[in-house]
Amino acid sequence: MCIDVRTRRSALLAAGAAALLAGCQRAVLDPAGDVALQQRNLIYISTGLMLLIIVPVMVLIVVFAWRYRAGARDATYDPKFDHSTTLELVIWSCPLLIIIALGALTWSSTHLLDPFRPLDRIAPGKPTPAGQQPLRVQVVAMDWKWLFIYPEQGIATVNELVLPVDRQVRFDITSTNMMNTFYAPTMAGMVYAMPGMRSTLHAVLNRPGQYEGFSANYSGAGFSDMRFRLHGVDQAGFDRWVGGVKAGAQPLQTATYLALEKPSEKVPPMRFGGVAPDLFDRVVNRCVAPGTPCMHEVMAKDRASDRRGAPMVPGRNGHPPHGVKPEGALQKSPDEIAPVPNVTKPRQPGVPGNTQPHSPHNRDMSVLRLPNAPDALVRGQG
């Protein structure tokens, strides 16, 4: 009976592991876009290079354990063995070559798959059409939902992303409050969405279908349900979808956005047939609410004040002209330094400088006169 229960448990664990692996197969290992395809190939190549070391080591562990077991009769016994140049070359050169190969692969793929870099091709053997501009989609990570703005089409959606296949897409990504990660594993890798900053991702879908995207960075209570639907359609289907959204949905005005920005969970897909002017830029600059100063305006004022020379705190002789470095007190003569009261430490009787503040000995740091020690301390030392 115990064996039967254990067998059932093992079968359940194996089925669960198979289900998890199947989920990976449908997403990361079964890409629907060229960028995700190249990233999947990097996983395969890196895994294969590492297995070149792992597999021989695992095999040699079994071989050595069997060959040099206690009951072995034909094993060579050499108590004076301490070094083998051949073994050292094999042990060190093989991992070193693999590390060099992985380093070269990482360097080249990092530049080739840079998310800020426009795509050279939309599919293997199919370069990006000359003169075709990428479709722009502005992504805003909210608590806890995704807002997608199509600036060229003048529409917006929540938790729904529709893209035409075989066309390069440029995502401009930001966040309202919390750091998130925009991740559609069947299309491209993950890119961070940060408040007050703009990230960029270039990607493409090559296969029509329905997929899923989500946030890969924990951002609070509604993180688990912060997902969106990704639809790949042909260009004609995309145009029909845009026309339907424009005709049958309300516009996304500033007041609607401010209400949408409030935290909410498990938000169903929403569509907006219009978008308030410069909404995404105001989200990046954190000035959507009326009367809020934009970050770029504040920074422009700061830069302008730096160029004119920021006002200095008035000193004894006023601030120097613009472009002139103020002269330190140690570089001045004793006559140029006016004595000021000590505001950080109370006056102590008998300390040099109190009775003769203009004496040149006050600038001599080698002269140190300590006040008389208390009688109790003197008696304790005696």
N, C-alpha and C positions, 0 to 999 in steps of 0.2 A: 504493500500500500504506500509506504514511504517512497519507494522508487517511482511509483506512478505519479505521486504528487510532485516529486522533484522533476520528473520528465515534463510534466505539464508546465511547471514554472519556467523551465529552460526553453520550452517551445514559445511561451508567451514573451520571454525576454528577446528571443531571436526574432519573433514577429515584430516587436516594438522597434528593435534595431533596424530591421529591414524597412519598416515604415519611415523611420527617420532618414535612412539613406535614400529612400525613394523620394522624400521631400527635397533632399539636396540635389538629386538627379533632375528633378523638374525645374529647379531654379538655377543654381550656380553652374552645375555640370550639364545643363541643357539650355544654352543661351539662345536668345531670339534676335540678338543684334551682334554686329561685327566687333564692337568694343568688348562686350562680354565674352565673345568667342575667343578673342586674343587673350583675355585674362584667364579663361578656362585652360587654354593651351599652356599658359605660363605655369599654372598649377600642375598640369601633367608633366611638363618638362622638369620643373623643380623636384617633383616627387620622384621622377625617374632617376635624376642625378643623385639624389640622396639614397635611393635604393641601391645604387652601385656600391655603396659602402655598407649599408645595413644588411643586405641579403648575404654577402660573403661573410660578414662577421657572425651572423646567426648560424650560418652553415658550419663555419669553422669551430664555433663553440661545441656543436654536437660532435664534429669529427675529432677534436682534441679530447673531449671527454671520453669518447669511445676508444680512441687509439692509446691513450695514456691512463687507462683505468687500472685499478689495483691488480686485477687478474690478467692483464695483458702479458703475453709471452714474447712477442716480437717487437715491443717498443724499445727504442734506443735510449739507453741511459748514459748521460754525459754530465757528470757533476761539475766539470770544469767549464762548461759553456757559460759565457758572459756577454758575447757580442757577435752580431752578424750584420755585416754591411748590407747584404742583400735584403735582409728583413727590414733594416732601418730605412732603406730606400723605398721599399714597398709601403711600409707603414706611414711614412711621412709624405711621399710624393703623391699617392693616390688622393688623400683628402685635400692636399694643397691644390691639385689640378681641379678637383671638383669645386673648391671654394673660388678659384679663379674663374671657372665657367659660370658659376652662380653670380659672381660679382659682375662679370661682363653682361650677363643676361639681365640682371637688375638694372644696371646703368642704362642699357639701350632701351629696355621696356619702360623705364621711368620717363625718359624723354619722349618715346614714341606714343605712350598712352597718357601723357600729361593732360588732365581734364581741361586746362585752359587752351590747349592747342587744337585748332580746327582739324577736322578729319581729312586725311588724304584719300581715303576710300570709304565707300559705304557698304562694301561687301568684298570678299576675296576675289581679286581680279577685276573689280569694278570700281574705277576711280570716281571721286566726287565730280559730278557734272560741272563743267566750267561755267562760271557766271551765276550759278544757282546759290542764292543766299540761304543760310540755315534758318529753319523755323525757330523763332524766339519764343520761349516760355519762361515766365517769371514765377519763381517758386517761393512761397512764404510759409515757413514752418510756424504754426500757431499752437496754442494749448487747447486741445490735442487733436489737431486736424491739419490738413494740407490745403493751401490756397494756390491755385494755378491761374495765372493771368496770361492771356494771349494778346500782347499789345498790338500786333499787326491786325488781328481779327477783331479786336475790341470786345472780347468776351472774357469770362472768368468762370472757374469751377472750383468746387470744394470736394476733395477726396475722389476726384475723377480726372484722369489724364488720358486724352485721346490724341494719338499721334499717327501721321501717315507713314507707311512703311517705305523703306529705301529713300528716305530723305533725312539729311543731317539736321539735328536739333541742338540748339544752344540753350542751356538752362542757366538762368541767372538766379542764384539761390541766396536767401537771407532768412532771418528769423525775427520774431517779434519780441520774445522775452527770454527764451531758454535755448541753450545750444542743442541742436538736433543733428541728425545725419540723414540726408536724402539718399535712399537706396532702393533701386529697382534692379534686383540681381540678374534678371534675364536680359537687361539692356546695357548696364554699365556698373562700375564700382560705386562705392559710397563716397559722398562728399559732404563735409560739414556745413551746416547752416547756422550762422552766428549772428546775434543781434548787432546792428550797426555796421555790419560788414556784408560784402557781396562776393560770393564765390561763383565759379563758372564750371560748367560741365558740358562737353560736347559728346553726343552719343547718336545712335541710330537704331531703329528697329527694322529687321529684314523679314520678319515672319508675322503675318496677321494672326491675331488671337487675343485672348484675355489673360492678363497677368496681374501680378500684385506687387505693390511697393509699400515700403514702411519706413519708420524711423529706426535706426540701428544704434541710437544713443539714448540712454535712459533720461527721461525728462519729467518725471513726476507720475501722478496717480493714473492718468489716462494714457500712459506710454504704450501699454500692450495693445490698445485698440487704435493707435495712430497709424492707420493704414489707408492706402488709396488703390483704386482700380486703374489698371493700365490697359488700354485698348489699342491694339494695332489694326489699322484699317488702310485701305487703298486711298489714293488722293481724292477720288470722286466721293468715296464715303466720308472722308474728312470734310470736304466742302459741304456736303449735305448736312453733316452734323453741326457745323458752324452756322449754317443758315437756320437750322431749327432752333439753336440756342438763341440766336439774335431775335428770332420772331416770337418766341414763347417764354422768355424769362425776363425778370425785372433787372434793372441795372444795379451795379455794385457802387453805391454812393459812399461818401465818407461816413455818414451816420450808420449805414448798414455795415460797413467794415468795422467800425468801433464796437458795434454790438456783436459782430462775429468774432472779434478778437478776444472776447471774454472766454475763460476756460470752459470747455464743454467736452464731453466724452461720447464716443460711438455716434458721431455725426454722420447722417446719411449723405450721399452725394447731392450736391446743390449746383445750380447753374445760374449764371448772371448774363443777361444780354447786353450789358454795357459796363464800362469801368470808368470811375472818376479819373480825371486827368492827373498824370504823374503820380498815381497812387503808389506804385512800387518804389519810386525814388523817395517818396515821403516816408515809406516804411523803413527803407534803409537808413534814412537820415533821422528817423524817430521823431517825426513832426506831423503825424497824421491828424492828431487832435488840433482843432483851430486854436490859434494863439500860441502854439508851441514853437520855439525857435528851432530851426533845422541845424543839424550838426555841421553841414558844410558852410552855412552862413556864420556860425560861431567860430569855426576854424579860420574862415576867411578874415574875419575881424581880428582874430589873434595874430594871423600872419601880417596883416596890415600894421598893427600896432608894433610888432617886432621890427618891421622895416623902418618905421618912423622913430623907433627908440622908445622902449617902455619907460614910463616915468619912474624915477628912483625915489627911494625914501630920502627926504631931506636930511643932509648931514650937517656938520658944523659950518662948512663953507658952501653949502648948496651942492647940487649934483653937477658933475662935469658935463661938458658939451657932448653931443652925440658923436659916437665913434672914439671917444677918449676913455681909456681905461682908468678907473679911479685909483688913486695912489694909496697904498696901504700905510697904516700908522707906523710900522717898523721902518718904512723908507723915509719918514719925515724926521726933521731935526727936533730936538727937545723944545725949541721955542715955538714950533708950529703945532704942538699938541697941547690943547687946553685941558686942564684937569677937570674931571667930572666926578660926582659922588659915586661911591660904590653901592650899587643897588642890589647886588647879589649876595653880599656877605656883610654882616654888621661890623661896624668899626671896633677894633680892639685897641685898648690903650697900650702904648709902648711899641706898636708895630711901625717900622720905618715907612715913611711916606705920608703918614697922617700929619705930622708937624711940618715937614718940608716937602710939599708936593712938587716943587719945581727943581728939586735936587737932581743932578745928573745920575746919582747912584740909583735912582729908582728905575733906570733903564738897564742897569747892570744885573743880568740874571745870575751871574756867578756869586753875587753877594746875597747871602741868605741868613737872616737873623730870625731865629725862632723866638717866640715869647717864652718867658720863664715858666718852667714846668711847675705844676702844683707840688706843695710840700709832701703830700701823701705819696705822689708818684716817686719823688726823690727818695723818701724813706723806704719805699718798697724795693727800689733798686739797690739800696744800701744793705 
